[in-house]
Amino acid sequence: MTQTQHTTLTQLAVAMFSVSDQDAARDFYTGVLGFEVRGDERFGADGEARWLEVAPPGSTARLALNPPMGGTPGGGAIGVESTDVLAEHARLAAHVGVDVDPEPMRAPGAPLMFAVRDPDGNSIWVVEAPSAG
């Protein structure tokens, strides 16, 4: 068993995806997935860098959409919860050109889920929210 070390870390708050075009990524996450922009700020000596955050409405965790730092965009994955995975799958599958799994899957011991990929190949797993009780 691993011993817990004292830490000042309190919660998972920001996940980060590398994207090739921050404006196109913002449009995908807000226009297709229904996320909202939580922050969009320029920084650096001449404002050459940009910190862009999006999140599902009501979420405390955010997703930062950043240009690649020394690599290529894409390849990341996050999970978001849904109270109705089947309805969300139907909604996303109705968007022309969106890369969404053909159908949700349920593996023994795992919740109902499916993946949708952003234009850079980052995966957003839509996972059935645990039932209360």
N, C-alpha and C positions, 0 to 999 in steps of 0.2 A: 504494500500500500504506500502511496506517495504522501509525504507530509506536505501540508499546505504551508506555503511561505507567506509572510506578511506582505501585503501589496496595497498600493493606493488605487489600483484599477478597480472600477466599480461595475461596469456593464459593457456589453458589446453595443457600440453606438454608431460607428461609421464603417461601412464596407466600401471598398474602392474597386471600380472597374476602369481599365484603360480603354479608351475609345479613340477612334481616328478623327472624329468631328464632334466637338462638344454640342454644337447647336443641333445637329442631326440626332445625337443621342438624347438630348433634352426633349426634342419633338417626339421621339419614339416613346420614352418613358412617360411623358405627360399625355400625349395624344392617343397612344395605343393602350398602355397599361393603366392609365388614369392616375399616375403619381402626380404630386405637386412639387413645384420648385421650392426648396427650403433655403437656398442660398446661392447667390451668383455674384461673386466678387472678383475684381481684378487685384493682383498684387505683384510685387516685384518693383525694381527701381523705376521702370517705365510702364508698369501695368501690363507687362508682356505675358504674365501667367494668369490663370483663371481657376478659381475654386468653385465648382458647380455641384450642388447637392440636390437630390430629389428623394422623395419618400412617398409611400402610400398615405392617404389621408388618415390622420390619427396615430401614425406610427411614431415612436420615439427614436427608432433607429433610422439612419439615413444612408443613402448611397451616393458616394462621390464619383463623378464622371470626369476622369482625368486623361490628358494626353499620355501616350506611352512614355515611360522614362527608361530609355535604353533598350527597348524591345519593340515588339509589335503589339497592336491592340488585340483585345479578345482573350478568351481562354479562362475567364473567371466564372464563378457560380455563386448564387445566393438562393435562399429559400424565402418565400413569402407565404403567409397563411391565408387561407380562404375559407369562408363559412359555407361555400357552395362551389366545390371544385368543378362539377359538371357544368354548371351555368357559366363559370368563368372560362372554361375550356371552349364552350360554344361561342361565347362572346369574342374571344381572341381568334378562334378559327375562322370567324366571319370576316376578319380583316384581310383584305387581299395583300399578298406578298409577305405576310408575317410567318416566320418559321416557328411553327408550333407542332408538338408531337401529334400524331394522328388521333390518339385517344389517351385518356388518363390510364394509369396503371396502378394496381394494388398488389404488392408482394406480401406474402405472409409475414405478419408482424410489423408491417409498415403502413402508413396512411395512404389514402388515395392521393395521387400526384401526377403532374405532367410538367414538361419543360417547354418554355418559349425562349427563343434566342434573339438577342438584339442584333442590329445590323453588323456589329463587329464580332459576333459569335460568342458573346458572354451569355451564360445560361441563367434564366430566372426560373426556379422550380416553384410551382404553385402547389402547395401542400395543404391537405385537409387540416383545419384547425382542430385541436383536441376538444372533445366535448366536455362541457362543464359537469362536474359531479364526480 
